[in-house]
Amino acid sequence: MTAPANDARVLICDCDGVLIDSETIAADVLVRELEARWPGVAARPIVLPLLGLRTERVLDCASARVGRALADSDIEAIRRSVEAAAVQAPIVDGIDAALARIDLTIACASNSRRHYVDAALRRTGLKRFFGERLFCADGVARPKPAPDVYLAAAQALGVAPSQCLVVEDSATGVTAASAAGMTVLGFVGGGHASPRQVDALRAIGARRVFDDMRELPGLVSR
């Protein structure tokens, strides 16, 4: 087991893109659903920069960008389609072995809804690392990039934010964890990652950026 050499007592992982390699799947569903509703619109360049936000927020931003509204029923239908596809995604390569080597309390803080996170972790077998330490956007007033979900996790776990080490894959998540006063590691090894993401995550506060989960135990121990 890898023990931390720093003050960290808790490792908090985002779900989509860190535990579950679901962001590419989610993006594909969003693009398909939007292009079906908005003929002539190329949705992918609009959607990709918004990954990490809640699905509802992605759709709001996309609507504003193209000047086309979505009915509430469309938003709910798209959200359900995204969840149904993403919950079947594989785990991020190496995450199970990495978590097994880390001698910290491990929690999850996600911009997704709790029922989805719980289902995804149960299906993949990762739930054993987290128990009920799942903190999700539907349990706080403001989703990421606000720090609420991270502050709620620290409070529930009885630790100071400065004692939390976070793994995030998006600018939205890094912004949230940094605003909460936590140390952040940026992960860019998911199927949706791009070269620009490395610089972006560093620029907004990630202490280190890495692309292979086999590195995580060593990063935790530093």
N, C-alpha and C positions, 0 to 999 in steps of 0.2 A: 504494500500500500504506500502511496505517496502522500506524505504529510507536508503542509505548507511551511515554507521558511519565512513567510511574511505574517501579517496579523489576520489573515483570512480565516474565518470560522465556517463560512457557508459558501458553497458554489451554486450560483443561480444560472440556469440555462434557459435561453429562449427555446421555444419548441420548433416552429417551422423554420427550416434552414439550418438549425443547429442539432436538433435531435432527429427530426424527421425531414428527409430530403424532399419536401413538398412544394417548395416555392415555384419551381418550374411547372409542376402540374397545375398549381393554382393559377399561374399566369396564363397557361394555355386555355384553361376553362374561362377565365375572365375575357380573354381576347375573343374566343369563339362566341361567347354569349353577347358581348357588346357588338361585334361585327354583324351578328344575326339581327340585332335590333337597330343598328345604325349602318345601313347599306352605304358603301362608298368610303367609310371611315377605316383607316388602318389603326387598329387599337393597340397593337403591341408597343410601339414607341411611347404611347401614352401610359400604358399599364406598368411597364418594367420599372421606371423610376419610383413608382408608388408602392412597390412591394415592401412589406413590413408594416404598413398601415392596416387598420381594420378594413375588412372587405367593404363595409358600408362607406368608409372614408375614401377608399380607392374609387368607388363608383361616383361619389359626390365630386371628387376632383376631376375625374374623367368627364363627367357631364359638363362641368364648368369649362373645361378645356375646349370641348367641341361645340358647346352651346346647344346641347340637346338634353332634355330632361329624361329621367327614368321614373316610372311610376313606382310607388311603394311596393306593389306586388312584383314588379320586375326586380327590384333590389333584393327582396326576400328570396325570390326564386334563384337568382344568381348566387346569393350567399349560400343557399342550401346546395347548389350544384358544386360550388367550390369545396365546401366541407366534405361532401360525399366522395369527391375524387381525391382530395388531399389526405383523408383519413386512411386511404389504402396505400399511401406512399411508403417506400422503404426507409429504413433508418439511414442516417448519415454514416458512411463507411467508417468503422473503427470506434464509434461513439460508445458502444456497449463495453468494449474492452477498456477504453479510457476511463469511463466512470467507475469500473470495477477496481481500478488502481488508485482511486482518489480517496483519501481518508478525511473527508469533510462531510458535513451535512449537505445534502444535495437537494435543490428545489428547482421548480420551473416557474418562470414568469412569462406569460404569453399575451399577445394581443388578440388571440382567438378566444372563443367561448370555452368554458370549463368542460362541458360535456364532450366537445370535440377533442380537446387535449387529453382528457381521461381515456376516451375511446382509442385514440391513436397510440398512446403509451401502453395501454393494455394489449392491443393487437400486436404490437412489436415486441412485447416483453420488457420494455424499458421501465414500466411502472414500478418494478421492484426497487429501483434506485430512488424513487421519489415518494412512495407512499401517498399520503394526502397533501403533500407540500406542493400544491398546484395553485398558482396565483394568476388569475386571468382577467381579461378586460371587462367581462361582465360582472366582476365583483368590485370594481372601483368606479369612482366618479368620472375619471378621464383616462382614456387609453394612451398608450405610447404615441407620440413622443413625450407626453407628460410623464413625470416620475412616479405617479400614483401606485402602479402595480408593484414597483420595486420597493417603495417605501412601505407598502402593505406587507410585503414579504418579510422585510427586515423586522417590522414590528411583531408580526405573528411568530417569527422564529426567535425573538428575544435577543437580537444582535443589533449593533449600530451599523448604519450603512457602510461605514469605513471598514467593517469586518466582512464585507461581502465582495466576492469576486464573481464577475458576470461574464458569460459568453454570449455574444450577439453577432448576428450576421448582417444587420441592416443599419443604415444611418438613423432610421427611426428608433431602433432599439438602443443603439449606442448613445444617442442623445438622451433618451429616457434614463438609462442607468447612470450616465455621467451627471445628469441633473439631480439624481438621488444621492450623489456623493459616493458612488461605488467605483471600484476599479474595473475596467472593462477590457476584455480580450476580444478582438474582432476575428471572426471565422469567415474565410472566403473559399472554403473547399466544397460548398454545395453546388448542385447542378446549375444554379442560376447565377453564380458569381461571375464577375467580369474584372478585367485588370484594373479598371478605374476604381473599383470598390476598395482596393487596398489603400490608395491615397485618400479616398473619401472617409473611410473609417478612422484612419490615423488623424486626419484633419479635425474631426469632431470629438476626439478624446480617447480613442482606443489606445491602451498602453502598448499592446503588441497586436500584430495581425498575423494569423497563421492559416495554413490551408490543408493541414493533415491532422486529424484527431489523435493520431499517435503522439503528437507533440503536447497534447493538453496536460497530461500528468506532470511533465517537466515544467511547463509554464506555471502550473499551480504551485509547484514547490519553490519557485523563485521569489 
